[in-house]
Amino acid sequence: MSLIPPVNLDANSETDPVSDRSRRTFLAGLGILLGSGLVAAPLMATAARWTEPPHVPHPIPSRAPTISRPQPRSEIITLNATILRYLSDLRRTGRLAANERTAWLVYDFTSQRYLASINADLAYQSASMIKPFIALAFFNKVREGTLQYTAYHRTRMEAMIQRSDNQATNYFIALLDQTSRRSGPAEAEYTLKRRQPHIFRHTRIVERIPAGGRSYRNRASALDYHRFLMALWYEQLPYAAELKRLMHLPNRDRIYTEAAGVARQTQVFDKTGTTAQLCGDMGILVARGRDGRSYPYTFIGIIEKGRSARDYGGWKEARGDVIRAVSSIAYRHLRQMHDLV
């Protein structure tokens, strides 16, 4: 099966300082390119390094989707700049604190482009977003014949993914523990990096889910989530259809549920993650075009706090709404690209 790499968009770091004259000169030129002082100002204030995300090859499906015409580079950058401007407004008004860092990634399957990539290659706390990775490690073992996927396992898997049940997660980690001399978390990471090394480049799985769900040590990057989601969409993973079913089960997510700008016809495959220091969501949204076709894209949003929030409930809801707002921004951009409903 032939592989083709997508066209890459330069990645942008939201928080790095502009540290030398050459970078300042480059960013000033970028501001002229975009032709908008409203966009260029936050870019020059917040953007520091532009590096291309690594190529993420994928096979052409048996019925390849119609590829839209390539967008001009300035138009592609617009979503990245729009998200940065929104984040800058949040920081200026205190709705994002100085000790909170974020990561964002939007990849359009149809045009095969990164439309937004902000801090995407940095490892953040995973919280419950690690759970689909635990499921994949388990399914790798089932594929190898080491473990079995029984009706009981299916019920526990639904609890882990749909209801984010921590006890169910630790159950599967314990099963992985039985397959080697490594600990369950170490075996999960080892299995993933042995079977899918191209996906899990920044992933670290070092702990079970502690009592109270305060899981702060497992880590992954937005690019890792994206590579996982892309391989899942193109069914390059063992039990991909089952993983898709699990991640498609109804739940209260942060990229579709109460995201006012996302059309209700959109399908979602996702997993959220929440602690007193982390609010995130990673998933595939399948938008519907006015031509009746499907337009899938990945969306990853992560907000990580330097110390635990005093008002956990209030912080979780407020930051979840930030992710919903950025998801709405991304959908509006894609609607213009593909004439979505």
N, C-alpha and C positions, 0 to 999 in steps of 0.2 A: 504494500500500500504506500503510495507516494506521500511525502510530507511537504508542506509548504509553510514557510514562516510568515507570520503576520507582519504588516508594516508597523514599526514601532514609533511611539510618540515619546519625546524627551520626558524623562521623569523630573519632578520638581520637588525640592525639599522645602517644606513650609517654614521651618524654624531656623535653619542655619543662617548665621550672620553673613553679610557681605564683607569679606575680609581683605580684598585687595583691589587695586585700581582696575585691573583687567576685567574682573567680574563686574565692577560698577559700570565700566564702559559697555560691556556686553549687555547688561540689563537695561541701560539707558537706550541702546539700540533696539532692544526688544520692545521697549515701550513705544518707540517711534513706529516699529512694525505693526503693533496692535492698533496704533492710531487713536488711543483713548486715554486721556489722563486718569479717568476713574479706574481703569484697569491697570495701567502701567504703574501708578503710585504704590498700591499694595504689593505688586509684583516686585518692585525694586526694594521695598522695605522688608519683604519676607523671603523672597526666593534667593537662593545662593548657588546651588549647583544644579546643572542640567545634564543628566546622564541617561542614556537609553536603557530601558528595561531589557533584560535578556530576551533573545528570541524564544518564543513558546510555540514550537511546531505542533501541528495537528493534522490528522488525515482529512482528505476531502471526503465527505460522506457520499454514500451511493447516489443520493439525489442532492447534489450541491446546491445551496441557496443561490439565488441571483445576487451577484455582488454589485453593490451600488457604485456609482462613479467615485473615484478617489476625491476626497475633499481637499481644497487648498490648505496648505500648512497653517496659515493664519486662522482659518476657520476651525481646524482641528484643535488648536491651542485654546480656543475660546472657552471650552468647558473647564479646562484646567484653571484658566484665569478667573472665570466666574466663581468657581469654588473658592479659590484663594481670596477673592474680594469679599465673599460672604464670611469666610473665616476671619478676615481682618476686621470686618464690622463687629463680629461677635467678640473679638478680643478688645476692641476699642470700647465697647459698651459693657464689658465685664461679664458677658455671658459665656465666655471661655476664659478660664483662669490662666495665670502665667505658668502654673505648674502642670498644665494639661497639654499634652502633645497629641497630634492626630495623624492618621494615615487614611488615604483614599485611593481607590483604583476603580476605573470604569473601562471596560473593554467591550467593544462592539464586534460580535461574531460576523456580522454581515459585511462590514467594510474591512474587517481584520485589522483594527486599529485600537491602540490605547487612546482613549479620549481624555482620560485624566489619570495621572500617576503622581501622587504626592506622598513622599516618605514611604513608598511602597516596598522598598527593599530593606526596611528596618524591622527588627523583631520586636513585637509588642506582647504583652500578656495575652494569653489566649482565652482564659476563663472557659466557658462552655463551648466556644467555637472549636475547641480541640476534640470534641466528641465525635464528629464525623471522621476524624483521623483515627480515633480508637476503633470505630466501626470498620474502617478500611483495613486496619492492621488485623482485626479479627477475621475479616473476609479473605485476606491473604492466607491466613492459616487454614481456613476452610478449603480454599482452592488447592492448597498443598496437601490436604487430607489429614492434617494434624488435629483439627477441630471439626465439629459438625454444626450445621445451622438448623436447629430443630424448631418446632412450633413454639416451645417455651422460649428459646433464644429470640425468636421473632417478636414475641410479646415484650421481652426485656429491651430489645433494640428499639421498639417503638417508644417505650418509656424514656429511653436515653435521648433519642433525637427529638421526638415531638414534645415531650413534657420536660425535657432536660433533667431527668431524674439522676441525681448524683450516685445513689446506691446502685442503680443499674449500670452506670458507667464503671464504678469500681468492681462490679461483678465481671464485666468483660476484661478489665485490666487483670483481675485475678485469674481468669482463664488463660490469658497470655502468659501470666507468671508461671503457669504449669507446663509450658511448652519448652522452657529452657532454664538454665541456671541463672539467667538474668532476672532482675526484678520485673514486675509487670510493666511499669512505665518504661524502663530501659528496653525491654523486649518490644514494646510497641514502636518506639523510635527506631530501633535496629531493623525491625521488619519493614517499616515504611521506607527507610533509606536503602535497604537492600533490594526491595522490589520496585520502588518508584523513586530512585535517587534524583531524577531530574526535577521532581516536584518539591520535595521537602528540604530545601537548601538552608532555610533559616529556622526550621522547626526544632524545638527542644521539648521532650516529654520526660519529666523528672519526678513527678509526684502523682499520686492518686488524688481524688477530690477530697480535701480534708473536711472534717465535721464543720457544718455551717456554710460549706461551699466556698470558703476563702482560698481559692486556688489562684496563686499569684506567680508561680514559678514556671509553669508551662508557657512556651512562647512560640510565636510564628509570625511571619510577615504577611502583608497584604498580597505580595506576589505568590507566596506559598498557597494561600487560599485560592487565588486566581488560577494557578496552575492545576490545583486539585479540581476546581470547578470545571475547567476546560476539559481535563481528562475525563471527568464524570460525564459531561455533556456528550462527548464523542465516544462514550462507552469504552474507554481504554483501561478501565479499572475492573477488577473482579467484582461480580455482583453489582455492577453499575446500575442496572435497572432497579434493583432492590434499594440501593442507596438513594436513587432519585425518588422512589416512592416514599421512602422515609422522610426525606427532606421536603417533600411536597405535602405532607400531612398538615392539616390546618393548625396554625398557631398564631400568636400575636407577635408579629415580626416588627422590624424597624425600617424596612425598605419598601413595604407595600401597605401594611395596616396603618391607617390614619395618615398616610402620606398623600396629601390632598392632590398633588400634581400628577400622581401615577394613575393611569386609567384602570378602571375596575375590571376590564377584560384581561388584564395582565396576569400571567401565571407566575408563581414564585416557588423556587427550591432554595431553602436557606437554613442557616443556624445562627441564632443569636448567642451572645456571651455577655454576662454581667457579673461584676463584683463591685465592691465599694471603691475600686480603683480602675475599673474597665467597663466600658459600654461599647458594644460592637455588634455588627451583623455582617455576614458574608453570604452571598447567594447569586443565583441566576434568575433574572427576570426575563420572561418571554412575552414581549409586547406584541400587540396585534396591529398590523398596518391596515390602512383603508383599502388596500388591494387584497385583503384577506390572508396575506402571508404572515408568518411568524418572524419576529426580529429579536433573537435572544441576545442578552448581554450580561456580563458579570458586574456586580456592584459590591464593593467592600468598603465599609466605613468603620473606623476604630477611633475611640477617644480614650486615652489613658491618663489617669491622674497620678501625680507624684506621691500623694499620700491619701489615705482613705478619706472619703467624704464624710463629714459629720452627719449630714442629713442624707442617708443612703437613698431613701425612697425618692426624695425630691430631686437629687442629683441624677439618679437613674432616669427619671421621667424627662427631665430637662435635656439631658444629653441624647436620649433616644429621639426626642423631637428634632434635635440638630441633625441627626442622621436621616430622619424622615425628610427634612427640608432639603438636604443635599441630594437625596434620592429623587425628590421632585424636580430639582434643578437638572439632574442628569436626564430624567425622562423628557423634560421639555426640550432639551438639546437634541435628543434622539428623535423626538417627534418632528422636529424641523428637518433632520437628515433623511428620514424614511417615511414621512407622511403617516405617522401613527395615529390611531384613533384618540 
